[in-house]
Amino acid sequence: MTIVIIDDTTSDIEYCKELLAKNFDNFDVLECFSNPVTGLEYVNTHKPDVLILDMEMPDLSGLDLIKQLKSPSTEVLFYTSHAGFALDAYRSFALGFLLKPINEAEFVGIITKALQRLGRGKNTPIGKDNLKIEFQALENKKVAIPTMGCTYFPKIMDIVRLESVDSYAKIHLSDGNIHLSSYGIKHFEKSLTAPLFFRVHKSHLVNLKRVDKFFPDGTLIMDTGDRIPVARRRRAELLELF
């Protein structure tokens, strides 16, 4: 996995490098930049797997930088000192969003997610007890759910499943509440990924910890009693996750 870090604060760059070296075996920090303009030029030329990016920088902010990104396959991890940028980060389809000072468990969880998206999660040693750390990171992590009226911030672990309704997404929570988001499932799929969530059908994304039963006809029963169809081509992959 190749990584580029862009941050105008040298101490934050060094801390990210320290966390990567401590928790992961297979990565290569190509370059680190304190100048976002120079960093953008490098990223567009070398197209790293992951870009770790500060949101607040002089000359070019993190959000403005990714608008000029010419590498659609590069996953972006934002971090900043201000929680107010969280919704903007999620709307930009970022890999993740962290507040400074960076929490190690959350950082490791997001980088692990990047590795899984790159297709290296099953066969490559990617860290020390990475799945355990990722679940710990998710325990209190929240996700932004924009709706017509306001934006909700439920804990990720409280989301039972997502259901596609036309171009919108219906989010079912463990307390029985249901939110209809103005965004589709694809928007949330970047934040709700393995090992906790799995897309069982083009219209359904489920929390694997809330699965109760699976029947040979392809019906999945959640612990809430909801019945979810599993696409034929996803059934074998689903069973391998348990």
WOVENJO-V184538 format. One record per helix or strand. SS is the DSSP state (H for helix, E for strand). FROM is the first residue (numbers start at 0). LEN is the number of residues. Records with the same first field share a line. If there is no record, write none. Layout:
SS: FROM-LEN  FROM-LEN
This chain:
E: 1-5  27-6  49-5  74-6  95-4  141-6  150-5  158-7  167-6  177-4  196-5  203-4  210-4  218-4  226-3
H: 9-14  35-11  61-6  82-9  103-14  129-9  155-3  184-5  207-3  231-9
